[in-house]
Amino acid sequence: MIAPLPPGVPAAAVVPPRRRPYAAVFRALLCAAAVTGIVIDMTVGDPLQVPIYFTIQSNALLALALGWSAHRAWTGRPPLSPRITGGTFLFIAITGLVYHLILANDSSGFSMTGDALSGWRALSNQLLHTVTPIGAALDWFLLTAPGGLLFRYAAQWLLYPAAYFAFALIRGALLSPDAAARYPYPFLDVTAHGYAGIAMNALVLGLAFYALAIGLVALDRVRPDLRRHGNRISPERAGGLK
């Protein structure tokens, strides 16, 4: 019979850590992709304007979460909170979906495809809008245990997009009308659409983002634990990115 642990002694003190090298390597590579895209944009663009974009901010948050998760997976430490990892996945999913469905879609009315990208800009564009969202989705589906997300997280996650919306409008109002990148995205351009139009855009996008967050939590409740098959890389029943 196994003796009970003494009071105050955590199970982690006696249970050997289970390292997850495959998850660690994948997350480290995905983190490197996000960092590379950000560095390229900061190098070839205006370093004072690049950070104002939601794309850059969401990729920076993802890189931090993935880097931290990669370290914990490599050393066998417990995974990050699903509240953190689910939020970063939602933000990068918003980045990818908004870009491909709206900004890169000529029929959306808010297209930003007027100037063809080439060279380093084209590379960073693909890394930040396509590679990282797809990689984050694969990480969540294949390397993350299900059942860790709660429905109340959906509203909490939307605080960041709401804060970004307020930041973009306040910044635009404070800048001169001829300032470069006064409004970072066409659907936030008060000059073109007026405050009433921007409020409607924000309402539509906010509802879409909330539906996406709710769908993410709901899917987390029913999706299978794919880590059970093949070569296990994380302990059973763990939550969040590992």
FINULUM-558538 format. One record per residue: residue in one letter; x, y, z of N, C-alpha, C in turn. Coordinates in pm, whole numbers, plus 50000, padded with zeros to 5 digits. Layout:
N
AXYZXYZXYZ/...
//
This chain:
242
M500854988150000500005000050000500885012450000/I500505022449919501295034649908500965043750025/A501995048350093501775057050207501325070750161/P500415077150236499965090550198501095100750214/L500985111450138501985122050146501855129550277/P502965133750333502905142050455502165154950427/P501535160950527500815173550508501735184350453/G501215191650354501955202750297502935199050189/V503085186050159504025181750055503255179849925/P503555187549819502835186049692503205173149621/A502265168349539502525155849465503715157249373/A503925169449320505035171449227506395169149292/A506415169249426507685167449495508135152949494/V507195143649475507545129449478507295122649344/V506465128449259506195122649128507205128149028/P507955119748961508955124848866508285132548753/P508875143748711508285151748603508305144148471/R507295146448390507215140148259507515150748154/R508665149648093509055159247991508275156647862/R508045167247785507285166247660508105172947549/P509165166347505510095172647411509495176147277/Y508595167647224508015170647094507195183447100/A506385184647204505595196847221506505208847240/A507575207147315508505218247340509145223047210/V509595213747127510255217447002509265224346908/F508065218746896507075224846806506745239046850/R506555241046979506215254347029507375264047016/A508575259047035509745267647017509865272246872/L509625263346777509685267046636508585277046601/L507385274946655506295284146628506555297746692/C507135297646810507545310146875508575317446789/A509525310146735510545316046649509935322146523/A508895315646469508225321046350507575334446381/A506895335346496506255347946535507295358846558/V508355355446629509405365346657510065369946528/T510315360646436510955364146309510085373946230/G508795371146223507895380146152507875394046213/I507845394746346507835407746414509135415246389/V510265408246400511565414646379511685420046237/I511215412346139511265416946000510455429845984/D509245429746038508395441746026509025453746096/M509625451446212510265462346285511485467646211/T512135458846133513355462646062513055470245933/V512115465045854511825471245724510775482045734/G510025482545845508995492645862509385503145965/D508425511346003508645521546104508505515146242/P509575514146321509495507346451508555514146549/L508155526646522507215533446610505765530546572/Q505545526546446504185523746401503845508846401/V504835500546378504575486146369503865480646493/P504255484346615503605478446733502135482146752/I501605491946676500215495846697499245485846636/Y499725476846552498845467646482498485455646570/F497235451746564496755440046640497525427646598/T497895426846472498685415346423499965413846502/I500685424746520501955424246590501725420946737/Q500765427146799500505424946941500065410546968/S499165405246885498695391546907499815381446885/N500685384046786501815375046765502825375946878/A502995387946934503905389347048503375381747169/L502065382647194501465375147305501605360147282/L501385355847158501525341647127502955336947148/A503925345047104505325341247120505685339847268/L505195348847351505465347847495504865335147553/A503605332447519502945320547572503615307747523/L503985307447394504615295447339506015293347395/G506765304247408508095303047465508055297847607/W507135303147684506975298747823506515284247827/S505545280747741505035266947736506105257247690/A506935261447594507995252647546508975249447659/H509325259447737510225257347850509615247747951/R508365249547982507705240948081507565226648028/A507285225247899507195211847842508545204947841/W509605212347810510935206447803511415201947940/T511075209648043511535206548178510555198048257/G509395194748197508425186248265507595193448368/R507505206348361506685213948457505235214048412/P504305217348503502885217648465502615227848355/P501565225648277501255234748167500735248248216/L500725257848127500145270848160498635269648176/S498045279648240496595279848260495875280248125/P494805272348111494025272947986493445286847960/R493225294748065492725308248045493725316547962/I495025314447989496075321747917496245316247776/T496395303247767496675297247636495455297947543/G494265296447599493065297747517492905311847465/G493235321747550493145335547507494105338847396/T495345334447409496335337347304495965330247174/F495385318347184494935311447063493795319246998/L492845324247079491745332047024492255344546953/F493195351547013493695364046955494405361546821/I495205350946816495905348346690494935342846585/A493865335946629492835331546535492105343546477/I491825353546560491205365846511492115372446407/T493405372946436494355378846341494295371846206/G494365358646206494345351246081493035352546006/L491915351546077490605352046012490295365945957/V490585376346035490325389945989491175393045866/Y492425388645869493275391445754492755384445628/H492525371445636492185363945516490755366345469/L489825368845562488435370745523488075385245494/I488835394745551488475408845536489585416845468/L490755417145530491825425945481492425421345349/A492485408445326493035403145201491945399345101/N490705403245131489565399845047489075412644978/D489245413544849488885425544775487395428444779/S486565418344803485115420444804484575424044942/S485435425245043484965427945178484625442645201/G485185451345121485005465645142486045471745232/F486895463545294487945468445384489305462645344/S489485460045217490695453545171491915462645189/M493045456445220494325463445229495325457545130/T494835453045016495685446244918496115455544806/G496015468644828496375478144723497835477344683/D498715475644780500145474844752500625460344762/A501155455144651501645441344649502895440244737/L502925429744818504065427544906505065418444837/S506325420844865507385412544808508545411944905/G509445402644881510645401644961510355398645108/W511055406045195510935403745338509535406745389/R508885416845332507535420145376506555408845347/A506715402445233505865391145198506095379545295/L507355377345330507675366645425507065369345561/S507235381345614506675384445745505155383945743/N504565388245631503115387945618502585373645630/Q503245364245565502825350245571503075344345709/L504195347745769504495342445903503465346946005/L503105359846001502255365646106500765363546084/H500365361345958498935359945929498505345745894/T499465337345858499105323745814499805313045896/V501125313845907501875303245974501525302446122/T501555313746192501295313246337499845309446370/P498825314746299497465310146331497265295246306/I497775290146193497625275846164498415267646266/G499645272046296500445264746394499795264546531/A499215275846573498545276246703497335266946705/A496615266046594495475256946586495925242446597/L497005239046528497535225346537497985222146679/D498635231846743499085229746879497905227146971/W496845234946954495685233647041494975220247019/F494835216246891494095203946862494915191346894/L496205191746869497015179646877497805178247006/L498185189447068499115188747180498535193747312/T497275197347313496655203147432495505194447479/A495445191947607494375183847664493055191447659/P491955184847625490655191647619490045193347758/G488985201447763488215202747886488695213247983/G489675221347946490205231148040489575244848032/L488775247447929488205260747909486815261947971/L486525273648024485225276648083484535287548001/F483205287247998482465296747916482655311147962/R482925313248089483125326948135484415332948078/Y485325324648032486555329747973486265337847846/A485205334247773484925340647645484775355647660/A483995360047759483805374347781485095380747833/Q485825373647915487075379047969488095381347858/W488175372147765489135373447654488825385747569/L487545389347556487175400547469487575414147527/L488025414547651488485427147708489665432647630/Y490525423947581491685428747506491275434747371/P490495427747286490065434247161489295447247186/A488495447747293487765460047323488725471347360/A489745468047438490745478147475491515482747352/Y491805473447261492515477247139491665486647054/F490365483847045489465492446971489475506647027/A489395507747160489415520947224490755527847198/F491845520347209493175525947185493295531447043/A492825523746944492945527946805492165540746778/L490965541846836490145553846814490735566046884/I491185564247007491765575447081493045580247013/R493885570646973495125574346903494815581846775/G493855576946697493505583646572492965597646593/A492185599446701491635612646729492715622546770/L493785617746830494845626546876495845630146767/L495935621946663496875624446555496285634146453/S497155640446378496705649646273496085641646158/P495165647646083494485640245975495415634345870/D496595640345851497505635345748498575625945805/A498435621745930499415612845992499375599145926/A500555593145909500635579845850500055569445944/A499285560145886498665549445966497895555146084/R497155566046057496365572146166495405562046226/Y494745554546142493905543346187494505530646128/P494875520846210495625509246160494875500346063/Y493525500346070492755491645982491605499445919/P491215496145796490155503645727488835503845802/F488465493045870487185492745941487205501146069/L488365506946102488475516046217488685530546173/D488615533046044488895546345989487685555446007/V487735564046108486625573046136486445583146024/T487525587445962487445597045852486615591645737/A486765578845708486055572745595484635568545630/H484405564245754483115558245788482335565745895/G482975575345964482295582346071482205573746196/Y481895580146308481845572546433480675562746436/A479565566346371478425557146367478785544446289/G479475546346176479885534746098480905526146171/I481825532646242482825525146317482165517546432/A481175523746496480465516846604479755504346552/M479165505346432478515493646373479535482946338/N480675487046282481735477246253482195470146379/A482365478046487482825472346613481795462546669/L480515465946656479465457046706479465443846630/V479545444646498479525432346416480755423746447/L481925430046449483145422446476483155417146619/G482685425146714482645420646853481765408446871/L480595408546807479715396946815480355384746749/A481035387046638481715375846570482825370246657/F483585379146722484675374546809484115366946929/Y483005371746984482415364847099481895351047058/A481275350446940480795337446890481985328046869/L483085333346818484275325046800484805320046933/A484815328747035485285324647167484375314147228/I483065316047216482115306147268482285292947195/G482455293647063482665281446985483935274247026/L484975281847059486235275847102486045268147233/V485325274247327485085267547455484205255247434/A483155256647353482255245347328483005233747263/L483855236947164484625226447098485585219747195/D486115227447287487035221947386486345211647474/R485015213047491484265203747575484025190247508/V484065189847374483685177547305484815171447222/R485885178947199486945173647113487665162047183/P488135152247108488855141047167490255144947210/D490785137047300492165139247344493075131447251/L493585138147149494395131547048495765127347100/R496145132447217497425128547274497415114147323/R496235108347334496135094547382496655084547279/H496695088947154497085079847047498555081847012/G499195070946989500595071846947501515074947062/N502495083647037503545086747133503085098047224/R502715095147348502235105447440503345115247473/I503005128047469503995138347496503615146947614/S502525143747681502145151647798501335142947892/P501305146148021500595137948116499105138548095/E498435127648124497005126648105496295136648195/R495205142548137494335151848209494945165548233/A496095168348174496655181748191495905191548103/G495825204148140495115214048064496055224548009/G495605231447907496375242547852497515238047764/L498235247647709499415244447630500475238647720/K501135228147675502075221347763503475221747707/
//
